[in-house]
């Protein structure tokens, strides 16, 4: 029985479309899950292990063990994170295989050169609505209607995913 490195790619007849990724280990998986759990809890206003367990359909002890890198989450619990908090919440885990999770209806832009142009188009509306130092409900509705919030969120998510990938590569080096 031979052990094949994940760096060797897929079967020889299939292209390695994800590029080279670091060797998957129990330790790297647990670290990614821990980062995911900590990040989600913080973004959601400090969810407790019990809050997270209720959302994932597991026990608080399982959540605590996953957060502390002492145990694993079942695949159902891990997928429940993506269901409850969006596919991007699984970015740290997906980065282990050189991938990212996005909504089914997401439009993926291969040309990052279009990002500055999209931001430049959104800036006048942002400046007009937020120049008074307030972010009232009407401002949020107008920004949402114009697609500015989704645009900035998508750009932020893409940059966050890339940053996580860079950090994981640096940590593995």
ChimeraX attribute file (.defattr): number of C-alpha atoms within 10 A of each C-alpha:
attribute: neighborCount
match mode: 1-to-1
recipient: residues
	/A:1	3
	/A:2	4
	/A:3	5
	/A:4	10
	/A:5	12
	/A:6	13
	/A:7	13
	/A:8	13
	/A:9	16
	/A:10	15
	/A:11	8
	/A:12	8
	/A:13	6
	/A:14	8
	/A:15	10
	/A:16	13
	/A:17	10
	/A:18	11
	/A:19	14
	/A:20	13
	/A:21	19
	/A:22	18
	/A:23	14
	/A:24	13
	/A:25	10
	/A:26	11
	/A:27	11
	/A:28	17
	/A:29	17
	/A:30	21
	/A:31	19
	/A:32	24
	/A:33	26
	/A:34	25
	/A:35	20
	/A:36	22
	/A:37	24
	/A:38	16
	/A:39	14
	/A:40	18
	/A:41	16
	/A:42	12
	/A:43	11
	/A:44	9
	/A:45	8
	/A:46	13
	/A:47	15
	/A:48	14
	/A:49	20
	/A:50	16
	/A:51	14
	/A:52	21
	/A:53	18
	/A:54	13
	/A:55	16
	/A:56	22
	/A:57	11
	/A:58	16
	/A:59	16
	/A:60	17
	/A:61	13
	/A:62	19
	/A:63	27
	/A:64	19
	/A:65	17
	/A:66	23
	/A:67	22
	/A:68	17
	/A:69	19
	/A:70	14
	/A:71	17
	/A:72	19
	/A:73	18
	/A:74	12
	/A:75	9
	/A:76	11
	/A:77	18
	/A:78	18
	/A:79	17
	/A:80	16
	/A:81	21
	/A:82	18
	/A:83	14
	/A:84	12
	/A:85	15
	/A:86	15
	/A:87	18
	/A:88	21
	/A:89	25
	/A:90	25
	/A:91	27
	/A:92	29
	/A:93	25
	/A:94	19
	/A:95	22
	/A:96	21
	/A:97	17
	/A:98	16
	/A:99	17
	/A:100	19
	/A:101	18
	/A:102	19
	/A:103	10
	/A:104	7
	/A:105	6
	/A:106	9
	/A:107	9
	/A:108	10
	/A:109	10
	/A:110	7
	/A:111	7
	/A:112	11
	/A:113	9
	/A:114	10
	/A:115	14
	/A:116	11
	/A:117	11
	/A:118	14
	/A:119	15
	/A:120	10
	/A:121	12
	/A:122	18
	/A:123	13
	/A:124	11
	/A:125	16
	/A:126	17
	/A:127	11
	/A:128	10
	/A:129	18
	/A:130	14
	/A:131	10
	/A:132	8
	/A:133	8
	/A:134	9
	/A:135	11
	/A:136	10
	/A:137	9
	/A:138	10
	/A:139	16
	/A:140	16
	/A:141	12
	/A:142	15
	/A:143	17
	/A:144	13
	/A:145	11
	/A:146	13
	/A:147	13
	/A:148	20
	/A:149	17
	/A:150	13
	/A:151	16
	/A:152	15
	/A:153	12
	/A:154	17
	/A:155	17
	/A:156	12
	/A:157	16
	/A:158	19
	/A:159	12
	/A:160	15
	/A:161	22
	/A:162	15
	/A:163	13
	/A:164	18
	/A:165	23
	/A:166	13
	/A:167	14
	/A:168	18
	/A:169	14
	/A:170	9
	/A:171	8
	/A:172	10
	/A:173	7
